């Protein structure tokens, strides 16, 4: 079992690319398909804290639901953003990779190499 976890969306080329880079190095990470099994508010809050980035950076602002929910409004709190991601997992930016060296959003996929 690997000590690396990838929050993965198989439809995303960046996510597939990061997974491929790991596998090319003989690493089979724990794969969390957050589309099929959405993360809860507590999990997302912990993940955001681990990443150490503003919660807004976890969201895909180009998704239609982002605009529909007016998530770009400055008045939307971090808690509301996390609740939106929990309800609409497609909003989560990806891939996010967690390893003993840290956690990061791996866009472009080559950023995963910094975590090895």
N, C-alpha and C positions, 0 to 999 in steps of 0.2 A: 504494500500500500504506500502511495506517495504522500509526502508531506506538502504537496502543492495542490491547490484547489483553483479551478478555473470556473468562473461564473460565465456560462457559455450559452450562446444562441447559435444553433447550427445553420441558421439562414444568413448569418452575418459573416462576410468575408474576413473581416479583421479577427473575429473570434475563431474561425476555422484556421486562419493563418497562425495565430498564437498557439493553438492546440498542435498544429503540425510542427512548429518549431520545437515544442516540448518533446513531442514523440520522436523527432529526428535525433534528439539527444538521449533517447532511451528512457524518457520520463513519461510515465502514464499517470497523469494527474487525476485527482478526484474531480469529476465533472458534475457541476450543478447546473442542470437545465432549468433555469429560473422561469422559462416560459411555461413549461409543463408543470412545474412545481414552484409557484411563486413564493418569494420570500416574504416573511411577515414584517411588520413594523419594527419589532425588536431586532431581527436579523439585519434589516437594512440600516437601522441606526448604528448597530455595532460595525457593520461593514464601512459605513461612511466615516466613523471614528477611526477605524483602522487605516483607511486611506489617507486621512488627514487633509481632506480637501473640502471646499464648500459643498454642501448638499446639492446645489444647483448643477455642479459639474458631473453629478451622477446621472443627470437626465438627458435624454435625447430630445433636444428642442425642436428637431425637424419632424417629429412624429405628429400626425394630425391631432391626436388626443391631447397633446401638449397645448396646442392652440385652443382646442375646444374647451379645455378646462381653465383657460387663461392662466396657466402656470407661469407665464412670463411677467405677471404683475408683481411689482416689488413688495406688495403687501402680503404675498403668499409666504407663510412661514416655512421653516425647514421641516417642521412636523407635518404640515399639510403636503409638502413635496414628497416626503417619505410615504405618507398615506396614499398619495396618488400612484406612486411606483408600486406599492403593495397591491393596489386595486388594478393597476394596468402595467403588468411587468414589461411590456414592450418599451416602456419609458426608460428602463435601466440602460445606461450606456454600457458598452461591452467591447471587449472582454475585460473582466476584472480578474486579476490573478493574485492569489495570496500564497506566499511561501515563508519559510523561516526568516528570510531577509527583508520581508515587508509585504506591502500590497500596493498595487497600482492599476490604473486603467491602462491597458496595453493597446493604445492607438498611437502609432502604428504597431502591428504585432511584434516587431523586433524589440520593443521595450520589455517584453517578457524576459529577454536574456539578462537584463539587469537584476532579475530576481533569482537567478541560478547561482 
